[in-house]
Amino acid sequence: MKYYQLFLDDVRNPKAVSLYKQNPVYTQDNWVVVRTYEQFIGLVSENFAQGLLPSLVSFDHDLVKSHYVQGVLTNFASFDENKASSPTGWHALAWFLKFHQVNDLALPEILFHSKNNGGVSNMKALLDEYNNFKH
């Protein structure tokens, strides 16, 4: 199996994230960047069929303008995934966890670089729930 680092964000690149996350991993040049939920699913699925898996995935939460608008309404303190008009990073993570469960794969390292604190809280809770279920 071969590995790659995957970065989901609608506008930023990993080096821009390194400016506020202070994590040197974001300064590396070997990231594969996808901008949408659909690109994320397509890339992970296609690469898996070719024997490639991500060793590290970094998730943004807000993937379209309406997500930002919804976040502003709560000052990014909370986010109701059920009210999202299109898939968020949370939805991408949910799909990714199910993909790993169905294919009996170990999860790679997962990071969250979103500035939407409510969205990050939701993604962390989803990941914690998955990890608690698996153990």
CNS distance restraints for C-alpha pairs under 8 A (distance, minus, plus):
assign (resid   1 and name CA) (resid  51 and name CA) 5.33 0.50 0.50
assign (resid   1 and name CA) (resid  52 and name CA) 5.85 0.50 0.50
assign (resid   1 and name CA) (resid  53 and name CA) 7.12 0.50 0.50
assign (resid   2 and name CA) (resid  51 and name CA) 6.39 0.50 0.50
assign (resid   2 and name CA) (resid  52 and name CA) 4.85 0.50 0.50
assign (resid   2 and name CA) (resid  53 and name CA) 6.37 0.50 0.50
assign (resid   3 and name CA) (resid  52 and name CA) 5.47 0.50 0.50
assign (resid   3 and name CA) (resid  53 and name CA) 4.94 0.50 0.50
assign (resid   3 and name CA) (resid  54 and name CA) 5.21 0.50 0.50
assign (resid   3 and name CA) (resid  55 and name CA) 5.53 0.50 0.50
assign (resid   4 and name CA) (resid  30 and name CA) 7.48 0.50 0.50
assign (resid   4 and name CA) (resid  31 and name CA) 7.09 0.50 0.50
assign (resid   4 and name CA) (resid  32 and name CA) 7.22 0.50 0.50
assign (resid   4 and name CA) (resid  52 and name CA) 7.31 0.50 0.50
assign (resid   4 and name CA) (resid  53 and name CA) 6.43 0.50 0.50
assign (resid   4 and name CA) (resid  54 and name CA) 4.69 0.50 0.50
assign (resid   4 and name CA) (resid  55 and name CA) 5.72 0.50 0.50
assign (resid   4 and name CA) (resid  56 and name CA) 7.14 0.50 0.50
assign (resid   5 and name CA) (resid  30 and name CA) 6.74 0.50 0.50
assign (resid   5 and name CA) (resid  31 and name CA) 4.95 0.50 0.50
assign (resid   5 and name CA) (resid  32 and name CA) 6.03 0.50 0.50
assign (resid   5 and name CA) (resid  54 and name CA) 5.35 0.50 0.50
assign (resid   5 and name CA) (resid  55 and name CA) 5.76 0.50 0.50
assign (resid   5 and name CA) (resid  56 and name CA) 4.83 0.50 0.50
assign (resid   5 and name CA) (resid  57 and name CA) 5.94 0.50 0.50
assign (resid   6 and name CA) (resid  31 and name CA) 5.70 0.50 0.50
assign (resid   6 and name CA) (resid  32 and name CA) 4.93 0.50 0.50
assign (resid   6 and name CA) (resid  33 and name CA) 6.08 0.50 0.50
assign (resid   6 and name CA) (resid  34 and name CA) 7.56 0.50 0.50
assign (resid   6 and name CA) (resid  54 and name CA) 6.20 0.50 0.50
assign (resid   6 and name CA) (resid  56 and name CA) 6.21 0.50 0.50
assign (resid   6 and name CA) (resid  57 and name CA) 4.68 0.50 0.50
assign (resid   6 and name CA) (resid  58 and name CA) 6.39 0.50 0.50
assign (resid   7 and name CA) (resid  13 and name CA) 7.88 0.50 0.50
assign (resid   7 and name CA) (resid  14 and name CA) 7.16 0.50 0.50
assign (resid   7 and name CA) (resid  31 and name CA) 6.44 0.50 0.50
assign (resid   7 and name CA) (resid  32 and name CA) 6.05 0.50 0.50
assign (resid   7 and name CA) (resid  33 and name CA) 4.79 0.50 0.50
assign (resid   7 and name CA) (resid  34 and name CA) 6.22 0.50 0.50
assign (resid   7 and name CA) (resid  57 and name CA) 5.81 0.50 0.50
assign (resid   7 and name CA) (resid  58 and name CA) 4.92 0.50 0.50
assign (resid   7 and name CA) (resid  59 and name CA) 6.36 0.50 0.50
assign (resid   8 and name CA) (resid  33 and name CA) 6.09 0.50 0.50
assign (resid   8 and name CA) (resid  34 and name CA) 5.09 0.50 0.50
assign (resid   8 and name CA) (resid  35 and name CA) 5.81 0.50 0.50
assign (resid   8 and name CA) (resid  36 and name CA) 7.13 0.50 0.50
assign (resid   8 and name CA) (resid  40 and name CA) 6.97 0.50 0.50
assign (resid   8 and name CA) (resid  57 and name CA) 7.72 0.50 0.50
assign (resid   8 and name CA) (resid  58 and name CA) 6.24 0.50 0.50
assign (resid   8 and name CA) (resid  59 and name CA) 5.11 0.50 0.50
assign (resid   8 and name CA) (resid  60 and name CA) 5.82 0.50 0.50
assign (resid   8 and name CA) (resid  89 and name CA) 7.58 0.50 0.50
assign (resid   9 and name CA) (resid  13 and name CA) 7.33 0.50 0.50
assign (resid   9 and name CA) (resid  33 and name CA) 7.45 0.50 0.50
assign (resid   9 and name CA) (resid  34 and name CA) 6.53 0.50 0.50
assign (resid   9 and name CA) (resid  35 and name CA) 5.10 0.50 0.50
assign (resid   9 and name CA) (resid  36 and name CA) 7.19 0.50 0.50
assign (resid   9 and name CA) (resid  59 and name CA) 6.79 0.50 0.50
assign (resid   9 and name CA) (resid  60 and name CA) 5.10 0.50 0.50
assign (resid   9 and name CA) (resid  61 and name CA) 7.75 0.50 0.50
assign (resid   9 and name CA) (resid  62 and name CA) 7.82 0.50 0.50
assign (resid   9 and name CA) (resid  63 and name CA) 6.43 0.50 0.50
assign (resid  10 and name CA) (resid  34 and name CA) 7.55 0.50 0.50
assign (resid  10 and name CA) (resid  35 and name CA) 4.30 0.50 0.50
assign (resid  10 and name CA) (resid  36 and name CA) 6.26 0.50 0.50
assign (resid  10 and name CA) (resid  60 and name CA) 7.84 0.50 0.50
assign (resid  10 and name CA) (resid  62 and name CA) 7.61 0.50 0.50
assign (resid  10 and name CA) (resid  63 and name CA) 5.08 0.50 0.50
assign (resid  10 and name CA) (resid  64 and name CA) 6.93 0.50 0.50
assign (resid  11 and name CA) (resid  35 and name CA) 7.02 0.50 0.50
assign (resid  12 and name CA) (resid  16 and name CA) 6.16 0.50 0.50
assign (resid  12 and name CA) (resid  17 and name CA) 7.06 0.50 0.50
assign (resid  13 and name CA) (resid  17 and name CA) 6.67 0.50 0.50
assign (resid  13 and name CA) (resid  33 and name CA) 7.28 0.50 0.50
assign (resid  14 and name CA) (resid  18 and name CA) 6.36 0.50 0.50
assign (resid  14 and name CA) (resid  26 and name CA) 4.84 0.50 0.50
assign (resid  14 and name CA) (resid  27 and name CA) 6.59 0.50 0.50
assign (resid  14 and name CA) (resid  28 and name CA) 7.94 0.50 0.50
assign (resid  14 and name CA) (resid  31 and name CA) 7.46 0.50 0.50
assign (resid  15 and name CA) (resid  19 and name CA) 7.01 0.50 0.50
assign (resid  15 and name CA) (resid  26 and name CA) 5.50 0.50 0.50
assign (resid  15 and name CA) (resid  27 and name CA) 5.09 0.50 0.50
assign (resid  15 and name CA) (resid  28 and name CA) 7.73 0.50 0.50
assign (resid  16 and name CA) (resid  20 and name CA) 7.78 0.50 0.50
assign (resid  17 and name CA) (resid  21 and name CA) 5.97 0.50 0.50
assign (resid  17 and name CA) (resid  26 and name CA) 6.56 0.50 0.50
assign (resid  17 and name CA) (resid 113 and name CA) 6.91 0.50 0.50
assign (resid  18 and name CA) (resid  22 and name CA) 5.41 0.50 0.50
assign (resid  18 and name CA) (resid  23 and name CA) 5.95 0.50 0.50
assign (resid  18 and name CA) (resid  24 and name CA) 6.72 0.50 0.50
assign (resid  18 and name CA) (resid  25 and name CA) 7.87 0.50 0.50
assign (resid  18 and name CA) (resid  26 and name CA) 5.10 0.50 0.50
assign (resid  18 and name CA) (resid  27 and name CA) 6.17 0.50 0.50
assign (resid  21 and name CA) (resid 113 and name CA) 7.14 0.50 0.50
assign (resid  23 and name CA) (resid  27 and name CA) 7.90 0.50 0.50
assign (resid  24 and name CA) (resid  28 and name CA) 7.28 0.50 0.50
assign (resid  34 and name CA) (resid  39 and name CA) 5.84 0.50 0.50
assign (resid  34 and name CA) (resid  40 and name CA) 5.87 0.50 0.50
assign (resid  35 and name CA) (resid  39 and name CA) 6.62 0.50 0.50
assign (resid  35 and name CA) (resid  40 and name CA) 7.49 0.50 0.50
assign (resid  35 and name CA) (resid  63 and name CA) 7.38 0.50 0.50
assign (resid  36 and name CA) (resid  40 and name CA) 6.18 0.50 0.50
assign (resid  36 and name CA) (resid  63 and name CA) 6.39 0.50 0.50
assign (resid  37 and name CA) (resid  41 and name CA) 6.34 0.50 0.50
assign (resid  37 and name CA) (resid  63 and name CA) 7.65 0.50 0.50
assign (resid  37 and name CA) (resid  87 and name CA) 6.32 0.50 0.50
assign (resid  37 and name CA) (resid  88 and name CA) 7.04 0.50 0.50
assign (resid  37 and name CA) (resid  89 and name CA) 7.17 0.50 0.50
assign (resid  37 and name CA) (resid  91 and name CA) 7.75 0.50 0.50
assign (resid  37 and name CA) (resid  92 and name CA) 5.81 0.50 0.50
assign (resid  38 and name CA) (resid  42 and name CA) 6.07 0.50 0.50
assign (resid  39 and name CA) (resid  43 and name CA) 5.93 0.50 0.50
assign (resid  40 and name CA) (resid  44 and name CA) 6.17 0.50 0.50
assign (resid  40 and name CA) (resid  92 and name CA) 7.20 0.50 0.50
assign (resid  41 and name CA) (resid  45 and name CA) 6.00 0.50 0.50
assign (resid  41 and name CA) (resid  92 and name CA) 7.40 0.50 0.50
assign (resid  41 and name CA) (resid  95 and name CA) 7.81 0.50 0.50
assign (resid  41 and name CA) (resid  96 and name CA) 7.85 0.50 0.50
assign (resid  42 and name CA) (resid  46 and name CA) 5.95 0.50 0.50
assign (resid  43 and name CA) (resid  47 and name CA) 5.84 0.50 0.50
assign (resid  44 and name CA) (resid  48 and name CA) 6.00 0.50 0.50
assign (resid  44 and name CA) (resid  53 and name CA) 7.23 0.50 0.50
assign (resid  44 and name CA) (resid  54 and name CA) 7.78 0.50 0.50
assign (resid  45 and name CA) (resid  49 and name CA) 6.38 0.50 0.50
assign (resid  46 and name CA) (resid  50 and name CA) 6.58 0.50 0.50
assign (resid  47 and name CA) (resid  51 and name CA) 6.32 0.50 0.50
assign (resid  47 and name CA) (resid  52 and name CA) 4.86 0.50 0.50
assign (resid  47 and name CA) (resid  53 and name CA) 6.63 0.50 0.50
assign (resid  48 and name CA) (resid  52 and name CA) 4.90 0.50 0.50
assign (resid  48 and name CA) (resid  53 and name CA) 5.78 0.50 0.50
assign (resid  54 and name CA) (resid 108 and name CA) 6.57 0.50 0.50
assign (resid  55 and name CA) (resid 108 and name CA) 4.89 0.50 0.50
assign (resid  55 and name CA) (resid 109 and name CA) 6.32 0.50 0.50
assign (resid  56 and name CA) (resid 108 and name CA) 5.38 0.50 0.50
assign (resid  56 and name CA) (resid 109 and name CA) 4.69 0.50 0.50
assign (resid  56 and name CA) (resid 110 and name CA) 5.83 0.50 0.50
assign (resid  56 and name CA) (resid 111 and name CA) 7.63 0.50 0.50
assign (resid  57 and name CA) (resid 108 and name CA) 7.15 0.50 0.50
assign (resid  57 and name CA) (resid 109 and name CA) 6.43 0.50 0.50
assign (resid  57 and name CA) (resid 110 and name CA) 5.00 0.50 0.50
assign (resid  57 and name CA) (resid 111 and name CA) 6.16 0.50 0.50
assign (resid  58 and name CA) (resid 110 and name CA) 5.88 0.50 0.50
assign (resid  58 and name CA) (resid 111 and name CA) 4.48 0.50 0.50
assign (resid  58 and name CA) (resid 112 and name CA) 5.35 0.50 0.50
assign (resid  58 and name CA) (resid 113 and name CA) 6.45 0.50 0.50
assign (resid  59 and name CA) (resid  89 and name CA) 6.03 0.50 0.50
assign (resid  59 and name CA) (resid  93 and name CA) 7.78 0.50 0.50
assign (resid  59 and name CA) (resid 110 and name CA) 7.74 0.50 0.50
assign (resid  59 and name CA) (resid 111 and name CA) 6.28 0.50 0.50
assign (resid  59 and name CA) (resid 112 and name CA) 4.79 0.50 0.50
assign (resid  59 and name CA) (resid 113 and name CA) 5.97 0.50 0.50
assign (resid  59 and name CA) (resid 114 and name CA) 6.80 0.50 0.50
assign (resid  60 and name CA) (resid  89 and name CA) 5.60 0.50 0.50
assign (resid  60 and name CA) (resid 112 and name CA) 6.24 0.50 0.50
assign (resid  60 and name CA) (resid 113 and name CA) 5.54 0.50 0.50
assign (resid  60 and name CA) (resid 114 and name CA) 4.34 0.50 0.50
assign (resid  60 and name CA) (resid 115 and name CA) 7.87 0.50 0.50
assign (resid  61 and name CA) (resid  88 and name CA) 5.46 0.50 0.50
assign (resid  61 and name CA) (resid  89 and name CA) 4.06 0.50 0.50
assign (resid  61 and name CA) (resid  90 and name CA) 6.20 0.50 0.50
assign (resid  61 and name CA) (resid 114 and name CA) 5.49 0.50 0.50
assign (resid  61 and name CA) (resid 116 and name CA) 6.74 0.50 0.50
assign (resid  61 and name CA) (resid 119 and name CA) 5.79 0.50 0.50
assign (resid  61 and name CA) (resid 120 and name CA) 6.80 0.50 0.50
assign (resid  62 and name CA) (resid  67 and name CA) 5.11 0.50 0.50
assign (resid  62 and name CA) (resid  68 and name CA) 6.17 0.50 0.50
assign (resid  62 and name CA) (resid  88 and name CA) 5.65 0.50 0.50
assign (resid  62 and name CA) (resid  89 and name CA) 6.42 0.50 0.50
assign (resid  62 and name CA) (resid 114 and name CA) 7.37 0.50 0.50
assign (resid  62 and name CA) (resid 116 and name CA) 7.32 0.50 0.50
assign (resid  62 and name CA) (resid 119 and name CA) 7.82 0.50 0.50
assign (resid  63 and name CA) (resid  67 and name CA) 6.70 0.50 0.50
assign (resid  63 and name CA) (resid  87 and name CA) 7.52 0.50 0.50
assign (resid  63 and name CA) (resid  88 and name CA) 5.64 0.50 0.50
assign (resid  63 and name CA) (resid  89 and name CA) 6.77 0.50 0.50
assign (resid  64 and name CA) (resid  68 and name CA) 7.15 0.50 0.50
assign (resid  64 and name CA) (resid  86 and name CA) 7.70 0.50 0.50
assign (resid  64 and name CA) (resid  88 and name CA) 7.90 0.50 0.50
assign (resid  65 and name CA) (resid  69 and name CA) 6.48 0.50 0.50
assign (resid  66 and name CA) (resid  70 and name CA) 6.15 0.50 0.50
assign (resid  66 and name CA) (resid  84 and name CA) 7.80 0.50 0.50
assign (resid  66 and name CA) (resid  85 and name CA) 7.16 0.50 0.50
assign (resid  67 and name CA) (resid  71 and name CA) 6.11 0.50 0.50
assign (resid  67 and name CA) (resid  84 and name CA) 6.75 0.50 0.50
assign (resid  67 and name CA) (resid  85 and name CA) 7.87 0.50 0.50
assign (resid  67 and name CA) (resid  88 and name CA) 7.46 0.50 0.50
assign (resid  68 and name CA) (resid  72 and name CA) 6.12 0.50 0.50
assign (resid  69 and name CA) (resid  73 and name CA) 6.60 0.50 0.50
assign (resid  70 and name CA) (resid  74 and name CA) 7.28 0.50 0.50
assign (resid  70 and name CA) (resid  79 and name CA) 7.30 0.50 0.50
assign (resid  70 and name CA) (resid  84 and name CA) 7.87 0.50 0.50
assign (resid  71 and name CA) (resid  75 and name CA) 6.02 0.50 0.50
assign (resid  71 and name CA) (resid  76 and name CA) 4.53 0.50 0.50
assign (resid  71 and name CA) (resid  77 and name CA) 7.55 0.50 0.50
assign (resid  71 and name CA) (resid  78 and name CA) 7.17 0.50 0.50
assign (resid  71 and name CA) (resid  79 and name CA) 6.27 0.50 0.50
assign (resid  71 and name CA) (resid 116 and name CA) 6.96 0.50 0.50
assign (resid  71 and name CA) (resid 118 and name CA) 7.88 0.50 0.50
assign (resid  72 and name CA) (resid  76 and name CA) 5.71 0.50 0.50
assign (resid  74 and name CA) (resid  78 and name CA) 6.03 0.50 0.50
assign (resid  74 and name CA) (resid  79 and name CA) 7.48 0.50 0.50
assign (resid  76 and name CA) (resid 116 and name CA) 5.17 0.50 0.50
assign (resid  76 and name CA) (resid 117 and name CA) 5.68 0.50 0.50
assign (resid  76 and name CA) (resid 118 and name CA) 5.48 0.50 0.50
assign (resid  76 and name CA) (resid 119 and name CA) 7.59 0.50 0.50
assign (resid  77 and name CA) (resid 116 and name CA) 7.42 0.50 0.50
assign (resid  77 and name CA) (resid 117 and name CA) 5.70 0.50 0.50
assign (resid  77 and name CA) (resid 118 and name CA) 4.57 0.50 0.50
assign (resid  78 and name CA) (resid 117 and name CA) 7.06 0.50 0.50
assign (resid  78 and name CA) (resid 118 and name CA) 3.76 0.50 0.50
assign (resid  78 and name CA) (resid 119 and name CA) 6.57 0.50 0.50
assign (resid  78 and name CA) (resid 121 and name CA) 7.97 0.50 0.50
assign (resid  79 and name CA) (resid 118 and name CA) 5.23 0.50 0.50
assign (resid  79 and name CA) (resid 119 and name CA) 5.60 0.50 0.50
assign (resid  79 and name CA) (resid 122 and name CA) 7.65 0.50 0.50
assign (resid  80 and name CA) (resid  84 and name CA) 6.97 0.50 0.50
assign (resid  81 and name CA) (resid  88 and name CA) 7.65 0.50 0.50
assign (resid  81 and name CA) (resid  90 and name CA) 7.55 0.50 0.50
assign (resid  84 and name CA) (resid  88 and name CA) 7.35 0.50 0.50
assign (resid  87 and name CA) (resid  91 and name CA) 5.52 0.50 0.50
assign (resid  87 and name CA) (resid  92 and name CA) 7.21 0.50 0.50
assign (resid  88 and name CA) (resid  92 and name CA) 6.55 0.50 0.50
assign (resid  89 and name CA) (resid  93 and name CA) 6.10 0.50 0.50
assign (resid  89 and name CA) (resid 123 and name CA) 7.80 0.50 0.50
assign (resid  90 and name CA) (resid  94 and name CA) 6.14 0.50 0.50
assign (resid  90 and name CA) (resid 119 and name CA) 7.19 0.50 0.50
assign (resid  90 and name CA) (resid 122 and name CA) 7.05 0.50 0.50
assign (resid  90 and name CA) (resid 123 and name CA) 5.34 0.50 0.50
assign (resid  90 and name CA) (resid 126 and name CA) 7.99 0.50 0.50
assign (resid  91 and name CA) (resid  95 and name CA) 6.18 0.50 0.50
assign (resid  92 and name CA) (resid  96 and name CA) 6.07 0.50 0.50
assign (resid  93 and name CA) (resid  97 and name CA) 6.08 0.50 0.50
assign (resid  93 and name CA) (resid 123 and name CA) 7.19 0.50 0.50
assign (resid  94 and name CA) (resid  98 and name CA) 6.29 0.50 0.50
assign (resid  94 and name CA) (resid 126 and name CA) 7.32 0.50 0.50
assign (resid  95 and name CA) (resid  99 and name CA) 6.08 0.50 0.50
assign (resid  96 and name CA) (resid 100 and name CA) 6.29 0.50 0.50
assign (resid  97 and name CA) (resid 101 and name CA) 6.17 0.50 0.50
assign (resid  97 and name CA) (resid 107 and name CA) 7.74 0.50 0.50
assign (resid  97 and name CA) (resid 127 and name CA) 7.92 0.50 0.50
assign (resid  97 and name CA) (resid 130 and name CA) 7.36 0.50 0.50
assign (resid  98 and name CA) (resid 102 and name CA) 6.01 0.50 0.50
assign (resid  99 and name CA) (resid 103 and name CA) 6.11 0.50 0.50
assign (resid 100 and name CA) (resid 104 and name CA) 5.72 0.50 0.50
assign (resid 100 and name CA) (resid 105 and name CA) 4.80 0.50 0.50
assign (resid 100 and name CA) (resid 106 and name CA) 6.73 0.50 0.50
assign (resid 100 and name CA) (resid 107 and name CA) 6.69 0.50 0.50
assign (resid 101 and name CA) (resid 105 and name CA) 6.36 0.50 0.50
assign (resid 112 and name CA) (resid 120 and name CA) 6.66 0.50 0.50
assign (resid 114 and name CA) (resid 119 and name CA) 7.68 0.50 0.50
assign (resid 114 and name CA) (resid 120 and name CA) 6.53 0.50 0.50
assign (resid 115 and name CA) (resid 120 and name CA) 7.83 0.50 0.50
assign (resid 116 and name CA) (resid 120 and name CA) 6.17 0.50 0.50
assign (resid 117 and name CA) (resid 121 and name CA) 6.09 0.50 0.50
assign (resid 118 and name CA) (resid 122 and name CA) 6.34 0.50 0.50
assign (resid 119 and name CA) (resid 123 and name CA) 6.25 0.50 0.50
assign (resid 120 and name CA) (resid 124 and name CA) 6.04 0.50 0.50
assign (resid 121 and name CA) (resid 125 and name CA) 6.11 0.50 0.50
assign (resid 122 and name CA) (resid 126 and name CA) 6.20 0.50 0.50
assign (resid 123 and name CA) (resid 127 and name CA) 6.19 0.50 0.50
assign (resid 124 and name CA) (resid 128 and name CA) 6.02 0.50 0.50
assign (resid 125 and name CA) (resid 129 and name CA) 6.02 0.50 0.50
assign (resid 126 and name CA) (resid 130 and name CA) 6.26 0.50 0.50
assign (resid 127 and name CA) (resid 131 and name CA) 6.15 0.50 0.50
assign (resid 128 and name CA) (resid 132 and name CA) 6.00 0.50 0.50
assign (resid 129 and name CA) (resid 133 and name CA) 6.11 0.50 0.50
assign (resid 130 and name CA) (resid 134 and name CA) 6.15 0.50 0.50
assign (resid 131 and name CA) (resid 135 and name CA) 6.30 0.50 0.50
